[in-house]
């Protein structure tokens, strides 16, 4: 009996070691992690937790050039595309198009940065886009946001065509300067407050979601369009797309 004790102790020790090793081993994610889970949404990015989808680029434009029926119409289109892509609206939030508008009719200018809430915002796979308005616009430190071709997904959780793709659709309507405010001056940078679809007249400020081309890498203020018609928007590498944010 005395001779068996060391053997029993060795077996017990080996079993304990196996249990500890199993507990420390990386666990496999559950199979079939759907769009709603962390596996399907790709994690939170920058080490943060995944959040509910609160940012996307519209997969298609309205098809009427820059005419969205004003800011209210553009907001409604964002909500429409969210529904089409089965993107649930986060509790207490409202979908807003990232658009600025100049002062007119006795009303003050509208700044896109003031329309989209406080953040944080996540793409359709749960990756963080920006923690707050300051990070989104680089108020303190440039390039704090994660808007690029890999993360700026549409409502279908798919990448948006950019430079090198056919067709290139990296132009996104913003009507804004790089800080997310209405562009200063008297030139039309919003196609008549997003009501025009004219060919060769008027213009709207565009950003590049892929941060490529146009003389700079601005996601929200790269260059103006050649006009306001659908053909004008397509000609410079766009389709009349919008950035949509869930405002809290």
C-alpha positions as CSV (number, residue, x, y, z in Angstrom):
1,X,0.0,0.0,0.0
2,X,2.9,2.3,0.9
3,X,4.4,1.7,-2.6
4,X,1.2,2.8,-4.3
5,X,1.0,6.2,-2.7
6,X,3.8,7.8,-4.9
7,X,2.1,6.4,-8.0
8,X,-1.3,7.7,-7.0
9,X,0.2,11.1,-6.2
10,X,1.9,11.2,-9.6
11,X,-1.3,10.4,-11.4
12,X,-3.2,13.0,-9.4
13,X,-0.6,15.6,-10.2
14,X,-0.7,14.8,-13.9
15,X,-4.4,15.1,-14.0
16,X,-4.3,18.4,-12.2
17,X,-1.7,19.7,-14.8
18,X,-4.0,18.7,-17.7
19,X,-6.9,20.6,-16.1
20,X,-4.8,23.7,-15.7
21,X,-3.5,23.5,-19.3
22,X,-7.0,23.1,-20.6
23,X,-8.2,26.1,-18.7
24,X,-5.4,28.3,-20.1
25,X,-5.7,27.1,-23.7
26,X,-7.4,29.6,-26.1
27,X,-11.0,28.8,-26.6
28,X,-12.5,28.4,-30.0
29,X,-15.3,30.8,-30.9
30,X,-18.8,29.2,-31.2
31,X,-19.6,27.9,-34.7
32,X,-21.7,30.0,-36.9
33,X,-21.2,33.3,-35.1
34,X,-23.9,35.4,-36.9
35,X,-24.0,39.1,-37.7
36,X,-25.3,40.0,-34.3
37,X,-22.4,38.4,-32.3
38,X,-18.9,39.6,-31.7
39,X,-17.5,37.0,-34.0
40,X,-19.7,38.1,-36.9
41,X,-19.2,41.8,-36.3
42,X,-15.4,41.5,-36.1
43,X,-14.8,42.8,-32.5
44,X,-14.6,46.3,-31.2
45,X,-11.3,47.4,-32.8
46,X,-8.5,49.2,-30.9
47,X,-9.1,46.7,-28.1
48,X,-12.6,48.0,-27.3
49,X,-15.7,46.0,-27.0
50,X,-18.0,45.6,-30.0
51,X,-20.9,47.9,-30.1
52,X,-24.2,48.1,-31.9
53,X,-24.0,49.2,-35.5
54,X,-24.3,53.0,-35.5
55,X,-22.4,54.0,-38.7
56,X,-22.5,53.0,-42.3
57,X,-22.2,54.3,-45.9
58,X,-25.3,53.8,-48.0
59,X,-24.7,51.0,-50.5
60,X,-26.6,52.9,-53.2
61,X,-27.5,56.5,-53.7
62,X,-31.0,57.7,-54.2
63,X,-30.4,57.9,-57.9
64,X,-31.5,61.6,-58.2
65,X,-28.1,63.2,-58.0
66,X,-27.6,65.4,-55.0
67,X,-31.3,65.9,-54.6
68,X,-32.3,64.2,-51.3
69,X,-35.1,66.7,-50.5
70,X,-32.9,68.6,-48.0
71,X,-31.5,67.4,-44.7
72,X,-34.7,65.8,-43.6
73,X,-35.0,63.8,-46.8
74,X,-31.4,62.6,-46.4
75,X,-32.0,61.5,-42.8
76,X,-35.0,59.6,-43.9
77,X,-32.9,57.9,-46.6
78,X,-30.4,56.8,-44.0
79,X,-33.2,55.3,-41.9
80,X,-34.6,53.6,-45.1
81,X,-31.2,52.0,-45.9
82,X,-30.7,50.9,-42.3
83,X,-34.0,49.1,-42.5
84,X,-33.1,47.5,-45.9
85,X,-29.9,46.2,-44.4
86,X,-31.6,44.9,-41.2
87,X,-29.4,47.3,-39.2
88,X,-31.2,47.7,-35.8
89,X,-31.4,51.3,-34.7
90,X,-29.7,51.6,-31.3
91,X,-32.1,52.4,-28.5
92,X,-32.9,56.1,-28.2
93,X,-31.0,57.0,-31.4
94,X,-32.0,58.5,-34.7
95,X,-30.3,58.0,-38.1
96,X,-28.8,61.2,-39.4
97,X,-27.0,61.9,-42.7
98,X,-23.6,63.5,-42.2
99,X,-24.3,66.7,-44.1
100,X,-23.8,70.4,-43.4
101,X,-25.9,73.2,-44.8
102,X,-25.2,77.0,-45.1
103,X,-27.2,79.7,-43.4
104,X,-30.3,80.6,-45.4
105,X,-33.7,82.1,-45.0
106,X,-32.8,83.6,-41.7
107,X,-31.7,80.2,-40.3
108,X,-28.2,79.6,-39.1
109,X,-25.8,77.3,-40.7
110,X,-26.1,73.6,-39.9
111,X,-22.9,71.6,-39.1
112,X,-22.7,67.9,-39.8
113,X,-20.6,67.4,-36.6
114,X,-23.5,68.8,-34.6
115,X,-26.1,66.4,-36.1
116,X,-24.7,63.0,-35.3
117,X,-24.6,62.8,-31.6
118,X,-21.7,62.3,-29.2
119,X,-20.6,58.8,-30.1
120,X,-19.1,56.3,-29.9
121,X,-19.9,54.8,-33.4
122,X,-19.4,51.3,-34.7
123,X,-19.6,49.8,-38.1
124,X,-21.9,47.0,-39.1
125,X,-19.3,44.4,-37.8
126,X,-18.9,46.1,-34.5
127,X,-15.5,47.8,-35.1
128,X,-15.2,51.2,-33.6
129,X,-15.2,54.1,-36.1
130,X,-14.6,56.9,-33.6
131,X,-15.1,57.3,-29.8
132,X,-16.4,60.9,-30.0
133,X,-16.9,64.0,-32.2
134,X,-13.4,65.3,-31.5
135,X,-11.7,62.0,-32.5
136,X,-13.9,61.8,-35.6
137,X,-12.7,65.2,-36.8
138,X,-9.2,65.2,-35.4
139,X,-9.8,68.2,-33.2
140,X,-7.0,67.3,-30.8
141,X,-5.1,64.6,-32.8
142,X,-5.4,63.9,-36.5
143,X,-6.4,60.5,-37.8
144,X,-8.0,59.4,-34.6
145,X,-11.0,57.9,-36.5
146,X,-11.1,54.6,-38.3
147,X,-12.8,55.6,-41.5
148,X,-11.0,53.8,-44.3
149,X,-11.8,51.3,-47.0
150,X,-11.6,48.3,-44.7
151,X,-13.9,49.7,-41.9
152,X,-16.2,52.2,-43.6
153,X,-18.8,49.5,-44.5
154,X,-22.2,49.9,-46.0
155,X,-25.5,48.8,-44.3
156,X,-25.1,45.3,-45.8
157,X,-21.8,45.0,-43.9
158,X,-19.9,45.1,-47.1
159,X,-16.9,47.3,-48.3
160,X,-17.7,50.2,-50.6
161,X,-15.8,50.4,-53.9
162,X,-12.9,52.8,-53.9
163,X,-9.8,53.7,-56.0
164,X,-8.8,50.6,-58.0
165,X,-12.3,49.1,-58.1
166,X,-14.8,49.2,-60.9
167,X,-16.7,51.4,-60.6
168,X,-14.9,53.7,-58.2
169,X,-17.5,55.0,-55.8
170,X,-15.4,56.6,-53.1
171,X,-17.0,60.0,-53.3
172,X,-19.4,60.6,-50.4
173,X,-21.6,63.7,-50.1
174,X,-20.9,65.8,-47.0
175,X,-21.2,69.5,-47.9
176,X,-18.6,70.1,-45.1
177,X,-15.1,71.3,-44.4
178,X,-12.6,69.0,-42.8
179,X,-13.8,69.9,-39.3
180,X,-17.4,68.9,-40.2
181,X,-18.8,72.4,-40.5
182,X,-20.6,74.2,-43.3
183,X,-18.0,75.5,-45.8
184,X,-17.3,79.2,-45.5
185,X,-18.0,81.6,-48.3
186,X,-20.8,82.1,-50.8
187,X,-20.1,79.3,-53.3
188,X,-22.6,76.5,-53.5
189,X,-21.1,73.4,-51.7
190,X,-24.4,71.6,-51.0
191,X,-26.2,71.6,-54.3
192,X,-28.8,74.0,-53.1
193,X,-29.1,72.3,-49.7
194,X,-29.4,68.9,-51.3
195,X,-32.3,69.7,-53.5
196,X,-30.6,70.0,-56.9
197,X,-30.0,67.4,-59.6
198,X,-28.8,69.7,-62.3
199,X,-26.1,68.9,-64.9
200,X,-23.0,71.0,-64.7
201,X,-24.3,73.6,-62.3
202,X,-24.0,73.8,-58.6
203,X,-21.6,71.6,-56.6
204,X,-21.5,69.6,-53.4
205,X,-18.4,69.0,-51.2
206,X,-17.3,65.3,-51.2
207,X,-15.2,63.2,-49.0
208,X,-13.3,60.0,-49.8
209,X,-14.1,57.0,-47.6
210,X,-11.0,55.2,-48.8
211,X,-8.8,58.2,-48.0
212,X,-7.3,58.1,-51.5
213,X,-7.1,60.6,-54.4
214,X,-8.4,64.1,-54.9
215,X,-5.2,65.8,-53.8
216,X,-5.7,64.9,-50.1
217,X,-6.8,62.1,-47.9
218,X,-9.8,63.7,-46.3
219,X,-12.8,61.4,-45.5
220,X,-15.2,64.4,-45.4
221,X,-13.8,67.3,-47.5
222,X,-11.7,66.1,-50.5
223,X,-13.2,68.1,-53.4
224,X,-16.3,69.5,-54.9
225,X,-18.5,67.8,-57.5
226,X,-18.7,68.9,-61.1
227,X,-22.4,69.5,-60.8
228,X,-25.4,68.0,-59.0
229,X,-26.8,65.4,-61.5
230,X,-26.3,61.7,-61.0
231,X,-24.0,61.7,-64.0
232,X,-21.9,64.5,-62.5
233,X,-21.5,62.6,-59.3
234,X,-20.6,59.4,-61.1
235,X,-18.0,61.2,-63.3
236,X,-15.7,62.0,-60.4
237,X,-16.0,58.6,-58.7
238,X,-19.2,58.6,-56.8
239,X,-22.8,57.5,-56.8
240,X,-24.5,60.0,-54.5
241,X,-23.7,58.0,-51.3
242,X,-24.1,59.2,-47.8
243,X,-22.4,58.7,-44.4
244,X,-25.1,57.7,-41.9
245,X,-24.6,58.0,-38.1
246,X,-27.0,57.0,-35.3
247,X,-27.3,60.1,-33.2
248,X,-27.7,59.8,-29.4
